Structure formats: C-alpha cells, structure tokens
Amino acid sequence: MILMRWHTVWSFILLLLFSAATYLTYLVSRAGGLDPIHVITLMQNDLSSLGPAAFLLDFIVLYLIIRWIRKRPKSSQVVSDFTLYPKVPPMMELPPPEKNPDLVWSDLALLRDYGDENL
C-alpha cells in the first residue's frame, strides 16, 4: 500500500479537476454553448472514438503517477531546517551589555525630541 501525504492527494485531486474543467471547456466551445444534450453527445462521441486506446492512456497515466510518487524522497531523507542554520548560543554565554548611562540618556533624548514618530 502506498502511503501518500495529504498534499500529494490534494494536488492529484486538483490536477483531475483542472483536467476535467479543461475538457469541459473544450466541449462547450465545440458545442457552442452549455446545452447538456449537445455536450453529452460530444462526450460520448469522443469516448467511443478512443476505444481501446483509452485503456492504454489510463495505464500510461497511472504508471507515470505511481513512478512520480515512488521517486519522491521519504521523510527520513529530508534534511531538517535545524541543520541548515548555525546554532544560537544560550543566553548565559553572551557577553553582558555595556552599562553606559550616557548612551541611555541620548536614546531617551531622541525619543523625547521626535515624540510619536516611528524611529
């Protein structure tokens, strides 16, 4: 049994819906409107003209989908994001902030001068 993730199933469903909508648009443009009788007759004519080739197309499409799913990497092979970024040191290893009262007062003076504006 092939276990698929939800986004794989969702993308497959969207692909089927898009294909069906494209085919229906093609039939409506050939029929000249949305009259269901004309659209159904055109659909039946298309399906009857395919005949045995329809089974071959089904097998080819299913083979390609299964091959695509099996080639995708497993979750154990995916590199986690934590290994891509450098490790942040804990807070105890960081140097203490400099205690410079002049710098604090100059920052407060800037806030007082500009009032409500964003800095």
MARMARDO-572813 format. One record per atom (N, C-alpha, C): residue in three letters; atom name; x, y, z. Coordinates in pm, 1 decimal. Each point is the difference from the previous one (the first is absolute). Example, Ala and Ser with C-alpha at 12.3 -4.5 7.8 and 13.67 -1.06 7.14 Angstrom:
BEGIN
[ala, N, [1319.0, -569.0, 780.0]] [ala, CA, [-89.0, 119.0, 0.0]] [ala, C, [90.0, 120.0, 0.0]] [ser, N, [-35.0, 105.0, -72.0]] [ser, CA, [82.0, 119.0, 6.0]] [ser, C, [-77.0, 109.0, 73.0]] 
//
This chain:
BEGIN
[met, N, [84.4, -118.5, 0.0]] [met, CA, [-84.4, 118.5, 0.0]] [met, C, [88.8, 124.7, 0.0]] [ile, N, [-31.5, 91.5, -83.9]] [ile, CA, [77.0, 122.5, -10.8]] [ile, C, [-62.8, 104.3, 91.6]] [leu, N, [77.9, 46.4, 96.5]] [leu, CA, [-48.5, 104.1, 88.9]] [leu, C, [37.9, 135.2, -58.4]] [met, N, [-100.3, 83.3, -19.0]] [met, CA, [25.3, 131.0, -57.9]] [met, C, [-30.3, 108.3, 102.8]] [arg, N, [72.9, 105.5, -9.9]] [arg, CA, [-26.4, 113.6, 86.1]] [arg, C, [-124.2, 72.2, -49.8]] [trp, N, [-57.0, 83.3, 84.8]] [trp, CA, [-124.1, 67.7, -35.8]] [trp, C, [21.2, 96.1, -116.2]] [his, N, [116.6, 64.6, -9.6]] [his, CA, [19.8, 94.3, -110.3]] [his, C, [17.8, -72.8, -132.8]] [thr, N, [47.7, -124.1, 2.1]] [thr, CA, [9.2, -77.4, -123.5]] [thr, C, [-138.8, -35.8, -49.8]] [val, N, [-84.8, -42.8, 91.8]] [val, CA, [-138.0, -33.2, -36.6]] [val, C, [-72.4, 125.6, -46.7]] [trp, N, [21.0, 110.1, 71.1]] [trp, CA, [-66.3, 125.5, -35.8]] [trp, C, [45.5, 47.4, -138.2]] [ser, N, [127.7, -9.0, -28.8]] [ser, CA, [47.8, 44.3, -131.2]] [ser, C, [-52.2, -91.0, -111.0]] [phe, N, [-12.7, -129.8, 28.0]] [phe, CA, [-55.2, -91.8, -99.5]] [phe, C, [-147.3, 31.7, -27.2]] [ile, N, [-77.1, 28.9, 104.5]] [ile, CA, [-141.6, 35.9, -17.6]] [ile, C, [-11.9, 129.3, -79.5]] [leu, N, [84.5, 98.1, 31.1]] [leu, CA, [-4.0, 125.5, -76.0]] [leu, C, [38.7, -20.4, -146.1]] [leu, N, [95.1, -88.3, -25.5]] [leu, CA, [38.3, -31.0, -137.5]] [leu, C, [-115.9, -63.1, -76.4]] [leu, N, [-71.0, -91.9, 65.4]] [leu, CA, [-116.7, -60.7, -64.4]] [leu, C, [-109.8, 103.0, -27.5]] [leu, N, [-26.1, 87.5, 96.9]] [leu, CA, [-102.1, 103.5, -19.7]] [leu, C, [38.8, 95.5, -112.5]] [phe, N, [126.9, 37.1, -6.7]] [phe, CA, [46.2, 89.0, -106.0]] [phe, C, [-11.9, -67.0, -136.4]] [ser, N, [34.2, -127.5, -6.4]] [ser, CA, [-11.6, -73.4, -127.3]] [ser, C, [-146.1, -10.5, -43.3]] [ala, N, [-88.2, -29.9, 94.7]] [ala, CA, [-142.2, -10.0, -33.1]] [ala, C, [-56.0, 135.1, -43.6]] [ala, N, [40.7, 107.4, 65.9]] [ala, CA, [-48.5, 133.2, -38.3]] [ala, C, [51.5, 39.7, -137.7]] [thr, N, [124.3, -36.4, -30.5]] [thr, CA, [54.5, 30.1, -132.6]] [thr, C, [-74.8, -75.9, -108.3]] [tyr, N, [-28.5, -127.5, 24.6]] [tyr, CA, [-73.3, -80.8, -97.9]] [tyr, C, [-143.1, 52.1, -17.1]] [leu, N, [-64.6, 38.4, 110.1]] [leu, CA, [-136.2, 53.9, -9.8]] [leu, C, [-0.2, 132.5, -75.4]] [thr, N, [101.0, 82.5, 21.2]] [thr, CA, [9.6, 126.0, -74.8]] [thr, C, [17.0, -26.3, -148.7]] [tyr, N, [80.1, -99.8, -33.0]] [tyr, CA, [17.8, -38.8, -139.6]] [tyr, C, [-132.8, -45.5, -61.1]] [leu, N, [-75.3, -83.1, 73.8]] [leu, CA, [-128.4, -49.0, -52.3]] [leu, C, [-101.3, 112.3, -15.0]] [val, N, [-4.0, 91.4, 95.8]] [val, CA, [-94.7, 112.7, -7.6]] [val, C, [35.5, 89.9, -116.8]] [ser, N, [128.3, 21.4, -24.2]] [ser, CA, [37.7, 84.7, -114.2]] [ser, C, [-34.0, -69.1, -132.0]] [arg, N, [9.5, -134.7, -3.6]] [arg, CA, [-38.9, -72.2, -122.1]] [arg, C, [-149.8, -0.7, -19.8]] [ala, N, [-76.4, -12.3, 111.4]] [ala, CA, [-146.0, -5.9, -10.6]] [ala, C, [-60.5, 137.9, -20.9]] [gly, N, [71.8, 103.6, 38.4]] [gly, CA, [-51.6, 135.1, -18.3]] [gly, C, [-87.1, 46.2, 115.3]] [gly, N, [-0.9, -68.0, 109.0]] [gly, CA, [-78.9, 41.0, 116.4]] [gly, C, [-1.3, -109.8, 104.1]] [leu, N, [-76.4, 22.1, 105.9]] [leu, CA, [-5.0, -95.0, 110.1]] [leu, C, [-121.4, -91.6, -7.2]] [asp, N, [-52.4, -23.3, -118.5]] [asp, CA, [-113.8, -89.9, -13.4]] [asp, C, [45.8, -142.3, 36.2]] [pro, N, [-56.4, -58.7, 106.9]] [pro, CA, [49.8, -130.0, 46.4]] [pro, C, [-17.1, -111.5, -102.0]] [ile, N, [-100.7, 7.1, -84.0]] [ile, CA, [-22.8, -106.8, -98.3]] [ile, C, [114.2, -2.3, -101.4]] [his, N, [38.5, 118.0, -49.0]] [his, CA, [108.9, 6.1, -97.6]] [his, C, [134.3, -36.9, 63.2]] [val, N, [22.5, 45.1, 123.9]] [val, CA, [126.4, -28.6, 66.8]] [val, C, [13.0, -149.8, 27.0]] [ile, N, [-108.9, -64.6, 44.0]] [ile, CA, [3.4, -143.6, 28.9]] [ile, C, [21.6, -80.4, -127.7]] [thr, N, [-63.7, 39.2, -109.2]] [thr, CA, [21.2, -72.9, -125.0]] [thr, C, [143.6, 14.7, -49.7]] [leu, N, [57.0, 120.9, 14.0]] [leu, CA, [140.5, 18.1, -38.5]] [leu, C, [92.8, -83.6, 88.4]] [met, N, [-29.9, -7.5, 129.5]] [met, CA, [81.8, -79.2, 91.2]] [met, C, [-7.9, -148.6, -34.4]] [gln, N, [-119.6, -47.6, -30.2]] [gln, CA, [-15.4, -140.8, -36.5]] [gln, C, [70.2, -31.2, -131.5]] [asn, N, [-4.8, 92.5, -94.9]] [asn, CA, [71.4, -20.5, -126.5]] [asn, C, [151.4, -5.4, 21.5]] [asp, N, [50.6, 88.3, 86.0]] [asp, CA, [143.9, -1.2, 29.8]] [asp, C, [41.8, -130.7, 66.4]] [leu, N, [-77.9, -46.0, 97.5]] [leu, CA, [34.9, -122.9, 71.4]] [leu, C, [-12.4, -122.7, -88.7]] [ser, N, [-98.7, -0.7, -89.4]] [ser, CA, [-13.5, -115.5, -88.8]] [ser, C, [110.6, -1.5, -105.9]] [ser, N, [49.0, 118.1, -37.9]] [ser, CA, [107.9, 3.1, -99.9]] [ser, C, [133.4, -42.9, 60.5]] [leu, N, [16.7, 14.2, 131.8]] [leu, CA, [125.2, -44.8, 62.8]] [leu, C, [8.9, -152.4, 0.5]] [gly, N, [-106.8, -67.0, 38.7]] [gly, CA, [-2.9, -146.2, -1.0]] [gly, C, [106.9, -61.3, 87.8]] [pro, N, [75.1, -97.4, -52.7]] [pro, CA, [102.9, -67.6, 79.1]] [pro, C, [116.8, 91.2, 38.2]] [ala, N, [18.5, 108.0, -71.9]] [ala, CA, [109.2, 92.0, 33.4]] [ala, C, [-23.2, 66.6, 135.3]] [ala, N, [-125.4, 7.9, 45.5]] [ala, CA, [-29.1, 59.4, 130.3]] [ala, C, [64.0, -81.4, 112.0]] [phe, N, [-2.4, -133.2, -10.6]] [phe, CA, [62.6, -83.6, 101.8]] [phe, C, [152.1, 20.9, 0.3]] [leu, N, [57.2, 12.4, -116.8]] [leu, CA, [143.2, 23.8, -9.2]] [leu, C, [37.1, 134.9, 62.8]] [leu, N, [-79.7, 102.4, -27.1]] [leu, CA, [23.9, 130.5, 61.2]] [leu, C, [-13.4, -6.5, 151.9]] [asp, N, [-98.8, -75.2, 48.9]] [asp, CA, [-16.2, -15.8, 145.1]] [asp, C, [122.1, -64.4, 61.8]] [phe, N, [50.0, -106.4, -61.5]] [phe, CA, [116.6, -68.8, 55.3]] [phe, C, [123.7, 88.7, -3.5]] [ile, N, [17.9, 77.2, -104.7]] [ile, CA, [115.9, 89.0, -9.0]] [ile, C, [-6.7, 107.4, 107.4]] [val, N, [-115.8, 61.3, 16.0]] [val, CA, [-14.3, 106.1, 99.9]] [val, C, [19.0, -55.7, 140.6]] [leu, N, [-61.0, -114.2, 30.3]] [leu, CA, [16.2, -59.2, 132.7]] [leu, C, [145.2, -40.6, 25.8]] [tyr, N, [67.9, -54.1, -100.8]] [tyr, CA, [140.1, -37.7, 14.4]] [tyr, C, [85.8, 122.8, 31.9]] [leu, N, [-23.3, 110.2, -70.5]] [leu, CA, [77.7, 121.1, 24.2]] [leu, C, [-26.8, 57.6, 139.0]] [ile, N, [-124.5, -5.4, 44.9]] [ile, CA, [-32.9, 52.0, 133.1]] [ile, C, [66.3, -85.1, 108.0]] [ile, N, [-7.7, -131.4, -12.2]] [ile, CA, [61.1, -89.2, 99.8]] [ile, C, [151.7, 16.3, 0.2]] [arg, N, [58.4, 13.1, -116.8]] [arg, CA, [145.6, 18.8, -8.7]] [arg, C, [41.4, 131.5, 63.7]] [trp, N, [-79.8, 104.7, -20.7]] [trp, CA, [29.4, 130.1, 59.0]] [trp, C, [-9.6, -6.0, 152.2]] [ile, N, [-98.8, -70.7, 52.0]] [ile, CA, [-17.9, -9.2, 144.7]] [ile, C, [113.7, -79.7, 62.7]] [arg, N, [42.3, -107.3, -62.9]] [arg, CA, [105.4, -83.9, 57.5]] [arg, C, [137.4, 65.9, -6.8]] [lys, N, [22.0, 92.0, -92.2]] [lys, CA, [129.7, 66.4, -10.9]] [lys, C, [16.4, 110.1, 102.9]] [arg, N, [-107.7, 46.5, 58.1]] [arg, CA, [8.6, 108.8, 97.3]] [arg, C, [75.9, -47.2, 122.9]] [pro, N, [78.9, 87.2, 60.7]] [pro, CA, [78.7, -41.1, 116.4]] [pro, C, [-88.9, -31.0, 119.4]] [lys, N, [42.5, -93.9, 78.1]] [lys, CA, [-72.8, -35.3, 121.5]] [lys, C, [24.8, 108.1, 105.0]] [ser, N, [-81.6, 3.4, 101.3]] [ser, CA, [13.5, 104.0, 101.9]] [ser, C, [130.8, -14.6, 76.6]] [ser, N, [55.1, -121.0, 8.8]] [ser, CA, [126.9, -18.0, 70.8]] [ser, C, [117.3, 53.3, -81.3]] [gln, N, [-15.5, 13.9, -130.3]] [gln, CA, [108.1, 49.3, -84.2]] [gln, C, [1.4, 152.0, -9.1]] [val, N, [-104.2, 64.6, 44.9]] [val, CA, [-8.9, 144.8, -9.6]] [val, C, [86.8, 61.8, 109.1]] [val, N, [80.1, 99.0, -37.1]] [val, CA, [87.2, 66.9, 95.8]] [val, C, [-83.2, 98.9, 79.5]] [ser, N, [14.7, -3.1, 129.9]] [ser, CA, [-78.4, 91.8, 82.6]] [ser, C, [57.1, 140.9, -9.7]] [asp, N, [-83.3, 98.7, 29.0]] [asp, CA, [42.2, 139.4, -6.7]] [asp, C, [97.7, 35.2, 110.9]] [phe, N, [0.4, -75.5, 108.7]] [phe, CA, [85.9, 32.1, 112.3]] [phe, C, [147.7, -19.0, -34.5]] [thr, N, [31.7, -89.1, -92.0]] [thr, CA, [139.7, -20.9, -36.5]] [thr, C, [49.8, 104.9, -97.8]] [leu, N, [-89.1, 75.9, -60.0]] [leu, CA, [40.8, 99.2, -98.1]] [leu, C, [45.2, 131.0, 63.7]] [tyr, N, [-47.9, 29.9, 120.0]] [tyr, CA, [29.5, 126.5, 64.2]] [tyr, C, [100.5, -21.6, 112.9]] [pro, N, [85.2, 98.1, 24.4]] [pro, CA, [95.5, -16.1, 110.3]] [pro, C, [-71.4, -2.5, 134.7]] [lys, N, [61.9, -66.1, 93.6]] [lys, CA, [-59.2, -13.2, 132.1]] [lys, C, [16.9, 131.5, 75.6]] [val, N, [-108.1, 46.8, 59.5]] [val, CA, [2.3, 123.4, 77.3]] [val, C, [49.9, -33.0, 140.1]] [pro, N, [97.7, 74.8, 51.8]] [pro, CA, [49.1, -31.3, 134.1]] [pro, C, [-105.2, 32.0, 105.2]] [pro, N, [1.3, -71.1, 111.2]] [pro, CA, [-94.7, 32.6, 106.2]] [pro, C, [29.0, 137.2, 58.4]] [met, N, [-96.8, 54.3, 69.7]] [met, CA, [12.3, 135.6, 52.1]] [met, C, [112.6, 14.2, 102.5]] [met, N, [32.6, -104.8, 70.8]] [met, CA, [104.5, 8.9, 102.0]] [met, C, [137.7, 21.8, -62.3]] [glu, N, [21.6, -41.5, -122.9]] [glu, CA, [130.1, 13.3, -63.4]] [glu, C, [18.9, 133.4, -71.3]] [leu, N, [-104.9, 77.5, -11.1]] [leu, CA, [11.3, 130.1, -65.0]] [leu, C, [67.9, 98.4, 94.4]] [pro, N, [76.3, 93.9, -54.7]] [pro, CA, [64.1, 98.0, 88.4]] [pro, C, [-105.6, 93.9, 59.3]] [pro, N, [22.8, 50.9, 118.9]] [pro, CA, [-98.5, 91.4, 60.1]] [pro, C, [-3.8, 130.6, -77.5]] [pro, N, [-115.7, 66.8, -1.8]] [pro, CA, [-9.2, 127.3, -71.2]] [pro, C, [83.9, 105.8, 71.1]] [glu, N, [48.1, 94.6, -79.1]] [glu, CA, [80.9, 106.9, 58.2]] [glu, C, [-91.1, 95.9, 74.9]] [lys, N, [45.2, 39.4, 115.5]] [lys, CA, [-79.8, 93.6, 79.8]] [lys, C, [59.3, 139.5, -17.2]] [asn, N, [-51.3, 69.0, -98.1]] [asn, CA, [46.5, 135.3, -29.0]] [asn, C, [-120.0, 93.3, 18.3]] [pro, N, [-6.3, 73.4, 107.4]] [pro, CA, [-117.0, 86.7, 24.0]] [pro, C, [-13.9, 111.1, -102.8]] [asp, N, [110.6, 45.6, -57.6]] [asp, CA, [-9.7, 106.7, -100.4]] [asp, C, [-76.9, -47.1, -123.0]] [leu, N, [22.8, -125.9, -38.6]] [leu, CA, [-68.9, -56.4, -115.3]] [leu, C, [-150.4, -13.0, 27.1]] [val, N, [-34.9, -38.9, 120.2]] [val, CA, [-141.8, -13.3, 36.6]] [val, C, [-67.3, 135.9, -3.5]] [trp, N, [66.1, 101.6, 56.7]] [trp, CA, [-61.0, 133.2, 2.2]] [trp, C, [-10.8, 59.1, -140.5]] [ser, N, [95.1, -30.8, -87.3]] [ser, CA, [-9.8, 52.7, -136.8]] [ser, C, [-116.2, -66.6, -75.4]] [asp, N, [-21.8, -128.5, 25.8]] [asp, CA, [-114.8, -66.8, -62.1]] [asp, C, [-131.5, 58.1, 50.0]] [leu, N, [-7.6, 26.3, 129.7]] [leu, CA, [-122.0, 59.9, 55.3]] [leu, C, [-21.5, 140.9, -54.2]] [ala, N, [108.7, 74.7, -24.0]] [ala, CA, [-12.9, 134.1, -57.3]] [ala, C, [-53.4, -8.4, -142.7]] [leu, N, [43.4, -101.2, -76.8]] [leu, CA, [-52.7, -17.9, -135.3]] [leu, C, [-149.9, -27.3, 3.8]] [leu, N, [-40.9, -84.5, 93.2]] [leu, CA, [-143.6, -30.1, 11.6]] [leu, C, [-79.3, 124.6, 36.7]] [arg, N, [55.0, 81.1, 88.0]] [arg, CA, [-70.2, 122.5, 42.2]] [arg, C, [-8.3, 99.0, -115.8]] [asp, N, [107.1, 10.8, -81.5]] [asp, CA, [3.5, 98.6, -107.9]] [asp, C, [-97.6, -35.8, -112.4]] [tyr, N, [-8.9, -129.5, -32.1]] [tyr, CA, [-83.0, -38.8, -113.0]] [tyr, C, [-142.0, -34.4, 39.5]] [gly, N, [-29.6, -12.2, 125.9]] [gly, CA, [-136.1, -20.6, 47.8]] [gly, C, [-60.8, -130.3, -48.4]] [asp, N, [-110.1, 11.3, -72.5]] [asp, CA, [-77.9, -118.0, -41.4]] [asp, C, [47.1, -59.6, -131.8]] [glu, N, [99.6, 56.1, -63.8]] [glu, CA, [46.1, -53.7, -127.5]] [glu, C, [70.3, -133.1, 20.3]] [asn, N, [-8.1, -83.1, -101.7]] [asn, CA, [71.2, -127.6, 5.2]] [asn, C, [147.7, 21.8, -26.8]] [leu, N, [83.1, -64.0, 77.6]] [leu, CA, [144.9, 15.4, -19.2]] [leu, C, [52.0, -106.7, -89.8]] 
//
